[in-house]
Amino acid sequence: KNFKHVGLKLGVSAAMQRQEDVGSFVLGGFDAEKTLPRHGMLQAAWAGSQGEILGSGNFFGASDNAQHDGTAYQLTLAQPLPFFGATVRARYLNASAGFFNPFGGTVTPGSSRGEVSLEMKPRKNTAFRFGFASERNKTANVDNGRLTFAAAWDQILNEHIRFHLGFDH
């Protein structure tokens, strides 16, 4: 449903699959998108899976891990700022260890990822980017994480020469 007068879009989806051998598998979700000042955007999505599904793993041992009860959500922000043509972007994704979506994009159960970046264009042919990301994976087999900091400078000198300097740690 689109509520144009307040800049809000809402959506709902659901799928149910019945299987004689293992019962039902249900996947449902909700999403929202809100426009912000200066043409910014905030998006939120939530999904849940419940039940067993055949063919959800590799051929050997797929039936050993057929139960998929879990949730996942994503928050995304893109907000232009009033200085230097700057935009702040942020995104957070989280999927519980039991979540499974066989009908959509790749989601790694038990993972979470958060990232924030700032992009600035202080001059016509100059751009700076600064970013920070945090990743975590926690399942029965994996428990790890990583922090990343990034900075970059792009400079267009002329039609044929572009300069890029970047650092990731």
Solvent accessible surface area in square Angstrom, and as a share of the most:
residue,aa,sasa,rsa
1,K,159,0.67
2,N,66,0.34
3,F,64,0.27
4,K,166,0.70
5,H,159,0.71
6,V,75,0.43
7,G,18,0.17
8,L,47,0.24
9,K,100,0.42
10,L,59,0.29
11,G,22,0.21
12,V,122,0.70
13,S,75,0.48
14,A,88,0.68
15,A,42,0.33
16,M,106,0.47
17,Q,65,0.29
18,R,186,0.68
19,Q,28,0.13
20,E,184,0.82
21,D,119,0.62
22,V,40,0.23
23,G,35,0.34
24,S,43,0.28
25,F,1,0.00
26,V,63,0.36
27,L,19,0.09
28,G,20,0.19
29,G,17,0.16
30,F,91,0.38
31,D,71,0.37
32,A,21,0.17
33,E,38,0.17
34,K,78,0.33
35,T,68,0.40
36,L,47,0.24
37,P,97,0.61
38,R,130,0.47
39,H,179,0.80
40,G,2,0.02
41,M,70,0.31
42,L,76,0.38
43,Q,65,0.29
44,A,35,0.27
45,A,43,0.33
46,W,120,0.42
47,A,23,0.18
48,G,14,0.14
49,S,6,0.04
50,Q,122,0.54
51,G,12,0.12
52,E,54,0.24
53,I,9,0.05
54,L,82,0.41
55,G,71,0.69
56,S,24,0.15
57,G,50,0.48
58,N,110,0.57
59,F,181,0.75
60,F,170,0.71
61,G,43,0.41
62,A,22,0.17
63,S,85,0.55
64,D,126,0.65
65,N,106,0.54
66,A,9,0.07
67,Q,88,0.39
68,H,17,0.08
69,D,73,0.38
70,G,15,0.14
71,T,58,0.34
72,A,11,0.09
73,Y,88,0.33
74,Q,60,0.27
75,L,85,0.42
76,T,32,0.19
77,L,50,0.25
78,A,27,0.21
79,Q,27,0.12
80,P,38,0.24
81,L,50,0.25
82,P,93,0.59
83,F,96,0.40
84,F,121,0.50
85,G,56,0.54
86,A,1,0.01
87,T,23,0.13
88,V,36,0.20
89,R,106,0.39
90,A,27,0.21
91,R,93,0.34
92,Y,77,0.29
93,L,51,0.25
94,N,42,0.22
95,A,4,0.03
96,S,42,0.27
97,A,64,0.50
98,G,23,0.22
99,F,5,0.02
100,F,45,0.19
101,N,43,0.22
102,P,55,0.35
103,F,118,0.49
104,G,45,0.43
105,G,59,0.56
106,T,138,0.80
107,V,66,0.38
108,T,78,0.46
109,P,43,0.27
110,G,10,0.10
111,S,23,0.15
112,S,21,0.13
113,R,80,0.29
114,G,16,0.15
115,E,51,0.23
116,V,78,0.45
117,S,33,0.21
118,L,52,0.26
119,E,44,0.20
120,M,36,0.16
121,K,123,0.52
122,P,46,0.29
123,R,176,0.64
124,K,194,0.82
125,N,63,0.32
126,T,11,0.06
127,A,15,0.12
128,F,60,0.25
129,R,97,0.36
130,F,81,0.34
131,G,16,0.16
132,F,101,0.42
133,A,11,0.08
134,S,30,0.19
135,E,34,0.15
136,R,112,0.41
137,N,46,0.24
138,K,134,0.57
139,T,50,0.29
140,A,110,0.85
141,N,143,0.73
142,V,63,0.36
143,D,107,0.55
144,N,83,0.43
145,G,41,0.40
146,R,146,0.53
147,L,104,0.52
148,T,39,0.23
149,F,93,0.39
150,A,32,0.25
151,A,26,0.20
152,A,21,0.16
153,W,90,0.31
154,D,34,0.18
155,Q,30,0.13
156,I,63,0.32
157,L,110,0.55
158,N,75,0.39
159,E,150,0.67
160,H,160,0.72
161,I,88,0.45
162,R,177,0.65
163,F,82,0.34
164,H,118,0.53
165,L,104,0.52
166,G,43,0.42
167,F,120,0.50
168,D,105,0.54
169,H,154,0.69
